[in-house]
Amino acid sequence: MSGSEARGLREQEFAALMAQFQPFESQPVLAVGVSGGRDSLALAVLAHDWSTARKGRVLALIVDHGLRPESGAEARATLERLGGLGLAGEILTWEGPKPASALQETARGARYRLLFDSCRRRGILHLLVGHHSGDQAETIAMRAARRSGPDGLAGMAAVVEHRDARLLRPLVGVPRERLTATLRARAVGWVDDPSNDDRRFERVRVRQDLIAASSIVPEPAVRAARDRELTAAALAALEVEPDGLLALDHIIMSRLNRQIAARLLGRVVQSIGGSEYPPRRDRVERAAARLSEGAIPGKSGKSQDFTLSGCRLMLRRLPGSRRQRWIVRAESGRRDERKQSQPLVPAVFFACGASGAPHLD
């Protein structure tokens, strides 16, 4: 669909996209990360309509990174524009010195830290961000270049469970042209960040060079089937120790399909180690093979323990039993308690699951 043919996203369509994240509170309160660009502004407008129809509300969170002299004025103009649309907002400022290298990665970490801190302070459980299908394709292309495993090549998750709030990406399958059309239909303007055209940044180079990712993006039905397999594996193999450590049953892991075992292990070490992404495919596949083949050392005393992506994996036997489990714990000094990552299983088993979450009325 070309830009001239694109039509705006209708309220019913957005409601269908939000349905995948149910249940919500009876009067849902949402935070939306808004940069002032077209994608996040379109999301804020759509989320405002959705929540208002359910007697809820939206808070727009605008992060001023302070990387350009005009960023403060742009943040204030975005706040004013949102106010004219009936949305409350707050400007969050990234204080302190800025790094000379890895600027985008550091800025991204600062942005999410500020967003989640605001959600925690305000007791908001749902944080929406405006990633769309073009962002997804770029992410997959970059991860493919890094030889990511199956989870990395699956792209950004639509829902990510964090300690402070649920990160939701309702637009991750929507083309950017439709978001632009959504704003134009409502006569809403936006600000284009010049850094989006700066070829110093990897994502910009991927976008401008039109690196094709469609051939490695799995169909939604395929992804859903893979997620069901992963969920079943997690429920069978994962155990939570009394001290909060995670353990993987040795026998069950050895019987899993090798690819599923690698995906599950990748999710576990990503979560425990606090990494931004799952381990590289070759590393996690070799590690999954070790999980299947491990055994408690005999008289030789040779340990089967090993490390992977900031985690230490230790094969241990239950007291008074022949059952063996792999204990997964963060390497000493490696765990950043502020970092959160993708959930081990889908969101239904987490904060807003069907088990009677305390925030649901």
Buried (B, 14 or more C-beta within 10 A) or exposed (E): EEEEEBEBBEEEEBBEBBEEBEEBBEEBBBBBBBBBBBBBBBBBBBBBBBBEEBEBBBBBBBBBBBEEEEBEEBBEBBBEBBEEBEBEBBBBBBEEEEEEEEBBEBBEBBBBBBBBBBBBEBEBBBBBBBBBBBBBBBBBBBBBEEEBBBBBBBBBBBBBBBEBBBBBBBBBBBBBBBBBBBBBEEEBEBBEBEBEEEEEBBBBBBBEEEBEBEEBBBEEEEBEEBBEBBBEBBEBBBEEEEEEBBBBBBEBBBEBEEBBBBBBBBBBBBBBBBBEBBBBBEBBBBBBBBBBEBEEEEEEEEEBEBEBBBBBBBBBEEEEEEEBBBBBBBBEEBBEEEBBBBBBBBBBBBBBBEEEEEEBE
